[in-house]
Amino acid sequence: MTIVGVLSEAPGRERRVALTPDAAGRLRDRRVRVVVEAGAGGRAWFGDGDYEAAGAEVVTRDQVYARSDVLLCLHPPDDVAALPEGRVLIGLLDPLGDLGLAERLAAARITAISLDLLPRTLSRAQAMDALTSQANVAGYKAALLAAEAYGGFFPMLVTAAGTTRPAQVLVLGAGVAGLQAIATARRLGALVTGYDVREAALADIASLGASVLRAPHADRSGSDGYARPLAEDEAGAQQAALRAAIPRFDVVITTAKVPGAPAPLLVPAAALAEMRPGSVVLDLAVGNVEGSLPDTRTLTENGVTVIGAPDLAATVPVAASTAYARNAVALLTHLMPDGVLTLDPDDEVQAGVLVCHDGHIVHSRLLKGIR
Ligand code: NAD
């Protein structure tokens, strides 16, 4: 019987756990044994007793390493060197962001599977799409955090003391996180406008009932569905258009990313300087807003709060862990159709996520050294 081990994440801001008790129970139903590091779910309010009630065993970290065939995590563990040879490690390993990690894992003869490399457009991979599930949580939290930091109401409120105007919210980048931020800000009653460089995303913005901001550039969709970087002159025209639009908004949420390139600068200091005191700018991509720093709230000279928030999914640990655990169970079910792990490099999903195996890096993008 295959044993799946669940590791505690490194202490710090990370509060998620890779497998919830409910998901552990689902694996048990598939005749997979689950061992969980004691306290692994604690920061997401999943107690050791909940895992035991679901049929999992709660053990020490060393025992998880010693007994598991497959190890589940979110981030690569700090003690990668402690992983016994031949184990399978599954997580959001970001091997393209840290090429040395893949080399270390291959040298340790670990089979590494990274969910952030999943081919997202394959319909049978959608239940495993952890980037989407976590971006969805981050977009939701972004709207809440921006509403909390903003000194006014998001909705229009009619009271005996008068009527308040609704907040004007602009969301730059309407992928998974941006669309959820738009939907959540609208649910809170704000007047929301969205913007993206992909034409398809503009239709998504409109379908949520938000207004669409248009800037002077061609559709920048790539054949893989992701955005392509703007040419220098287009980026300049984009920044000028955004700079003209931004001052009328109370809240700006930015989520724009381009695979393999730095996050584009969309809100330069000059645009911040023209915003009203009390406005809020929240940068999920940390790079879209000039001067934003990760996990930091700063106040500009003219009273604009700038928040850099790269890991918001980690701050909604119950929802984010639940979604991630479902993605992990879907992947494990795919890898272990009969309860036994079977690697098949010809399978499109597996070829997409397999980083290294048998002492070698095998992923085509890593081998080419491209992002
Ligand atoms: P992402 O996190 O890479 O980027 C976020 C958004 O930023 C994207 O919408 C992108 O177009 C936008 N962006 C990039 N440069 C910009 C710029 N200069 N100005 C403004 N916006 C800019 O993207 P994501 O949210 O992970 O996914 C993006 C798209 O990928 C989805 O909307 C979809 O088309 C595709 N996708 C498909 C599936 C699927 O087929 N199941 C699943 C997930 C994502």
Boltz pocket constraint, residues with backbone or C-beta under 6 A from the ligand:
constraints:
  - pocket:
      binder: B
      contacts: [[A, 120], [A, 121], [A, 122], [A, 126], [A, 129], [A, 131], [A, 132], [A, 135], [A, 172], [A, 173], [A, 174], [A, 175], [A, 176], [A, 177], [A, 178], [A, 195], [A, 196], [A, 197], [A, 198], [A, 201], [A, 224], [A, 225], [A, 226], [A, 227], [A, 228], [A, 230], [A, 255], [A, 256], [A, 257], [A, 258], [A, 259], [A, 264], [A, 266]]
      max_distance: 6.0
